[in-house]
């Protein structure tokens, strides 16, 4: 994903900004590490927030199975 003038945020994103970003994107198929780079977060924080938002009904989240 390339940043455009309308999609530039000051990093790190707040939790509200990150959730809004996810909602605008629709389906996202990147790793927690990649989301962390985009949001200015550690991948562990991304994983915790994704789980929390999913449990709270904020997002649908399907973690990829490791094979």
Buried (B, 14 or more C-beta within 10 A) or exposed (E): EEEEEEEEBEEBBEBEBBBEBBEEEEEBEEEBBBBBBBBEBEBEBBBEBBEEBBEEEBBEBEEEEEE
